[in-house]
Structures are given as C-alpha cells and as structure tokens.
Amino acid sequence: MLSLRGKRCVITGGSRGIGLAIARLFASEGASCVLVGRYRMPLEAAVDSLPVIDQPQRHAGHHFNVVSIKGWDDLVFKLTDEQVDVLVNAAGISQNSLLVKVTQPEITELLGVNLKGTILGCQAVIPRMMKRKSGCIINVSSLLATHGGRGASIYAAAKAGVIGLTRSLAWEVGRFNIRANVIQPGYIRTAMTKAMGKDEELAALIPLGRLGLAEEVADAALFLANNSYAHNCVLNIDGGLGAM
C-alpha cells in the first residue's frame, strides 16, 4: 500500500460535496491539496477547512471553470516546481430536464463541465506524471452513466464518456506507472442530488435504504490512491443500486 503523506493532490470540484470530502480526507492523511473551483469565496473557505498535518506544501486554491484551457495552463505553470502525485476530477453539474427541453447552451455546459473538464485536467497533468513515471488519476463518474435516468440524458452521456476516457487512459499511461480509475457514485447526499427528488423517494430505490455520504465516496478515493495495483477499475459506491 502507498501513502498520501507528503503527496501533492489536485482536486477539481473541491469547494463542495464529493470533491471537498475527498480533499479533507486526503489532507488528513498528510497530503497537500490544490483545490479547483469556479467561485473564489467558497473555494477559499474550503481550503481553510482542510486539516494541516506537517504537509511539505501549503494547501492552495485556484478558481476557474474546468472547461478553461487557460485555467489549466495557469495552474500547471504555478505548480512548475512541484510534483503532482494525484489528480481527482470531481467537478460536475447536474441535469433535471427531459432531452427535448434541454437548450443548446445547457448541452454545452453539461458536456463541458462533466466531460471536457476531466479531459483537460488529464491533458494538463499527465505529462508531468509521465516525466516522473508515477501518478494516480481518479475520475468521478456516476451510476447514471451505465444505468441512465429520467431527465439526465446529457449528464449520463457525459459521465459515460468519463468511463470510456479513463478506460482508454489506463491502456495509454500504465507503462509510465500512472494508474487511472473511476468511481461511480450512486445517489449521494449532496446539493446536486436535491434537484433529483426527495431523499425518501430516492432512498426507497436503494437496497441499503439510504443515500450515500460524500465521506463514503472519499473513502473509495483514498483506497484507489493508496492501492498500488488498483488500475483500470470502475468502483461502484451506490448502496447496491447498480445491481437492481
């Protein structure tokens, strides 16, 4: 097993929800975290909330939209003298409308944040990992990627793309000792799930009878970051919903 102590982790969607839960857990394990988020104030609050345990570098935040090539270029430039050991792509936005009612700008944003942002993050960070012949990529997809859902067509398509991207990356980067894995959360108690329906209605669909917690997804991310033979995995964290 590996250790995150002293490692540098870049985490998108880091100002809330699953991304923030992962950042807090990684920081508690001794990692230095670089959080990426759209909005400065919640991002700064998130960075301030991270545990500090003798990390070699301070936690930091970079506010930009993950679909921004310039944003990624600036981030990589600012980290020129620092290694990136782990990249977690957890940024995402939800959909709650039928396909026939989705506007073109909404399609662009849904595909952009949920898929293109993950692609750009990988493109930005992987060359540095290749030079060091070491790295770990954890992309957050969704159970809807493989099961679909009413009012989630574009979101599901984008998250399915994340799985295809990661599966292909696993073939491309494994020879550089870079591991690439996917987490497929089911219904997790976050702000995003509030738009999907009442918690009680969603919980009734799940064999365990409840929504998951962001911290439980973070536990899965920690496993993937620490296990040196975990590669090309698609890990469901869904309370058994994927088996239904």
N, C-alpha and C positions, 0 to 999 in steps of 0.2 A: 504494500500500500504506500502511496505517496503522501505528502503532507503539504498543506497550503501555507504553512508558516514561512514568511518572507517572500511569498509569491505575489506577483502583480496581476490583478484581475480587472478586466474591463467588462462592465455590465451595462447593457442598454435597458431602458425602461426602469432604471434604477431608483427613481424617485417615489415609486409606489408599488403596491401589490407584490407580485411574484418576484420581480426584479429587486425590489428593496429587501424582501425577505432573504433572498439569496445573498445579497451584499452583506446583510447583517450577520448571517451565519458564517460566510467566508471570512469576514473581518474578525469574528470571534475565534476563528481558527488561526489567526495571525496573518491573514492576507492583507495586502494593501489594495484598496479598491478604487477604481476610477469609474464613477457613475456617469452615464449619459442620459439626459432627459431634455424635453422640449422647453421647460419653463424654469427660469432661474431660481425663484423663491422656494418652491417645493424641492428642487434639486439641492439647494444649499442646506435646507432643513434635513434632508435625507443624509447628506454627507456628515453633517454634525451629529446625527444619531448613531453613527457607526462606532462600534467598540474600538478602542485603541489599546493594542497589546504589543508594545515594542516593535511595531512594524518598521521596516527599514525606510519606507517612504510614507509620506502623509497620504491619507485619503484625499481624493480630489473629485471635482465635478466639472463636466463640460456640457453646456446646454446648446443643443442643436437638434434639428429633426434628423432622424436616422436616414432619411432619403437624400440628405445633403452630401454630395461628394466633397464639397469644400469643408464641411464639418468634420468628416472623417480625415481628410488631408491635414487639417489643423491639429486634430487630436494626435495623429501619428507624429507630426512634426514636434509637438510639445513633449512627446514621450521619446524623443530621439535617443536619449542616453539611458533609457530604462527598458528593461525587458517586458514583454507581455507574455505571461505564462498561461492565462486562461481568458478566453472570450466567451461571455454569455450573452446571447441575443435574446432578450426577453421583452423588448418593446413590442407593443401591439395595441390595436384599436378594434372594437367590436362592431358588429353589424346587427341590426334588428329590423330588417325590411325585406320584403319579397324582391326577387330578382327584377321583376318587371317594373318596380318602382325605384330601383337604385339609379341615381343620376351618374353621368359620366365623371364629374368631379369626385363623387363618392367612390366610384370604382378605382379611380386613380389613387386616391388616398388609401383605400383599403389594401390594394395590391402593393402600394409603395411602402407603407409602414410595416405591414405584416410579412412581406416577402423581399422586396427590393432592399429594404434597410438591412436585413440579415445578409443578403448577398454583398452589399457594400461593406458591411462590417468585416466579413470574412476576407474580402479582397484587400482591405486595408491592413489587416493584422497578420494574415498568413505569411506574407513574405518575410516578416521579421521572425516568425516562428521557424520558417524553413532554414534561415541562416543559422539559428541556434540548434536546429534539429531537435526541437522539443516544443510541445504546446498541447493545449486542450481546447476544443471548441464545443460548447453546449448550446444548442439551438432549441428554443421553446416553441413547440408547435401546439396542437390542440387535438383532442379526441374527435372534434368535428372534422378534422382533416380526412379521417378514414370512415367516419360514420355519417357525416353530413348533419344538417339540421334545418328546420324551417326558419326562414329569414336570415340564413347565414351562408348563402351560396358563395359570395365573393370571398368572405372571410375563410370559409372552408377550403376554397380553391387555393388561396394564398398559403394557408397553413399546410396543405398537401404539398405545395411547392417547396416548403421548408424541409419536409421529409426527403423529397427527391434530391434537393440540393445537398443535404447532409450525407445521404447515402452515396452520392457521387463523390463528394469531398473525401469520404472515408477511403475510397479507392485511390484518389489522387495524392493525398497527403500522408497516408500511413507510412510510406517508406521514409518519410522525414521524421518519424516518431511523433507525429501530430495525431492526436485522437479526436474524432468527430462523432458526436452523439446527439440524439434528440430526446427531449422529454415531451410526452403527450399528456398534459393535464386534462382531467375531465372538468366537472363543474367545481370551481374553487371559489371560496368566499372572498371575492374582491369587488371593487367598484364596477368592473366590467360585467360581472355576472348579474348585477342588479337590473341591467337593461333586458335580460333574457326572461325574467319572470320571477315569481315569488320563490323564496328559498324552500318553502314547504312543498311546492309543486315540483321543483327540481329534485329535492331530496327523495321524493316518492319514486323517482325513476332509478335510483341508485341502490344496488344491493346492500351496501353498508348503511343506507338510510340517512345519510347526511352529506352536505357539501364538504369538500376538502378544504384544508387550510393552506395558505401560501407557505407557511413554515414546513409543511409536509412535502411540498414541491421542492423547497430549498434543500431538504434532506436528500432528495434524489439527486439534485445537482451536486451536492457535496460528495455523494458516492461516486458519481461519474468523474468528478475532478480528481478524486483520490485513488481510484482503482486503475492501475497502470495497464490492465488488459481489457478494459471496457472500451470498445471501439465499434462503430457502426451499429450501435444499439438504438432501438426505439423503445423507450421506457414509459409505459403507461402508469399514471398516477391518477386513478379515476374511481376508486372505491368499488371496482368491479363492473362499472357501467359498460366498459368495452366488450365484455363477454355476453352482454344481453342481445 
